[in-house]
Amino acid sequence: MDDTILIVGGGPTGLAAAHGVASVGRKAVLVDKADRLGGAPILSGYAKLVPSGEWAKDAIGRMVTRVASHPNVGVHTSTKVTALEGEAGDFRATLSNGETVAAGAVILATGFTHFDAINKPEWGFGSFPDVVTTTQVEQMVGAGKIACPSDGRTPERVAILLCVGSRDRQIGREWCSKICCTVSTNLAMEIKELSPETDVYIYYMDIRTFGLYEDKFYWTSQEEFGTKFVKARIAEVTIAPDGKRLLVKGEDTLVKRPIVIPFDLVVHAIGMDPNEDNPEIARVFGVGLEKHGFLERGEHYTSTFGSTRPGIYVGGSALAPEDIDSCIAHGLAMAMRAVGELQARSAQPA
Amino acid sequence: MPIHEKSLIDPDRLLSAEKLVIDGIDVSGHWNTTILPRTVPDYDPEFQKKIRALPGGENVHRCWQCGSCTNACTMYAINTDFNPRYWIYCTNLGLTSEIVKDKDIIWQCVSCNKCTNICPKDVRPEGVMKALAHWLEEEGHTTRSNPTLFDEEFTRQCLERGRIEDSEVMFNFFKKTGEDAIELMKKGWLGVFIARMNNLPLLREKRILPFIARLPIVGPLKMGWAMLFKPRTRSWGRTGEVLRAYVDEQKRKAQAHG
């Protein structure tokens, strides 16, 4: 029986879980395969977060500092868990740096992998330098300049294509990535702030800015920043005869006519894939994967955030596409579950 | 060459020539027909700005294409070509030619405002219809409407003299619309109007003198005098010029902000 909790993944979910565990006086060991904590928002260089509007490096940075400086948390970066033995209440994990960790419970906060837009070759990513992803535009916003990668010019017209790697049976992505609509409408505003002369068009099938993101992002983007919304799923992106601008081809569903519209910059609103390491994670930790490849939930109503294996919890974007605020809530909930379980075990007579 | 399903092609995309020579080769006859592509090649971002600068069009950019306006529309119930949702979309993307294509029906909006009432985004589609009709008129796609002609004459007199002269407004309005005032008096609303101003039952009762006694004489005389001498409001001075300059400036500002 060990009262340390092993947390795998140092993004928003893992950071929230680690602080939760530490704040009630338990020990947490946080392991991340990357060379630093923070997860996707830090590693991919996100700009301002949805919905707070805070810069990722400030907001997530605070989470990192809070955990890294906590005496109850041990951090291993550039490290993976290579083996896990034992059972609930008494796990023994072997780390890739040779150390072993004895833990009473395990929290999997292993997150997601960005969809690789090269898997939709008809939309030009990888073929044309001015076709980029939302992640790249986040980085441009972070650097304070929107520019076409080909020649550095400021784009007069930007097209954001939604559902790249989401809601697409063709490539086996049958899920909605939940947050790309909101992120894209937010990016459209950020582009407009940096370059007021640029016109931003969003090509959509549906707009799914859920909950309070509706007016804060979708409506504001449309009404105050002049983002234009075009209902069309794009067929292909090619280069214009001038060799400079891109041609976005598709059918405008509402005009019922084909469109071939010139753009300077085309942005893929890439979705959230299951973490590319999920098969390895499933094998090492002995947990199940659901049909899309995300980690599988156990019984949720009375064993909240339990995986398919007792003593191992899973939450955040390891479960399904998820926004940062929800990830943080999942992390804290998993801390509660893990600590509660250890508490219950230590109360039992040995 | 016969075209199957011809009804599916917009008439303006169908070109056929009696005699057609391409690159020196006579292709008249079987190959004389060309169908222009349906592809939308570009957007005009300025168009939305123009419509937003017109009264009623201010909120057109808010539309998210739910179709409530068209669904509620009185005119759509009669003519399914009358589709406010579609025109709003075309306005926002700047598909100007699509708007011009429907120039002969957009003005038919009856301003019942069911669309305005139902719109979840407060686009005020009825106002957009007005703004579009206004734009079509300004650009010369439609003939100038009678209300516009009336407004022009009315405003002109106001600014020139600080007052209007009813009979001169009507006189010039009829001149501009090309309507025959005599005909209107005999058969149209003008005759009814004049009859109501006079006490016709007296005439029917053959009480000629009382009828004449009640004829409006002084008023029309004053009107006639004013029409000839065109008096201005006292100390009107340059007020008209200043007002005109102000109105022009406001219009320019509205366009710039659009």
Interface residues (C-beta under 8 A of the other chain):
Chain A: D199 Y201 I207 W219 Q222 E223 G226 K228 F229 V230 K231 D252 L254 V255 R257 P258 I259 V260 I261 P262
Chain B: P37 R38 T39 V40 P41 D42 Y43 P45 H61 R62 W64 Q65 Y86 Y89 C90 N92 L93 L95 E98 K121
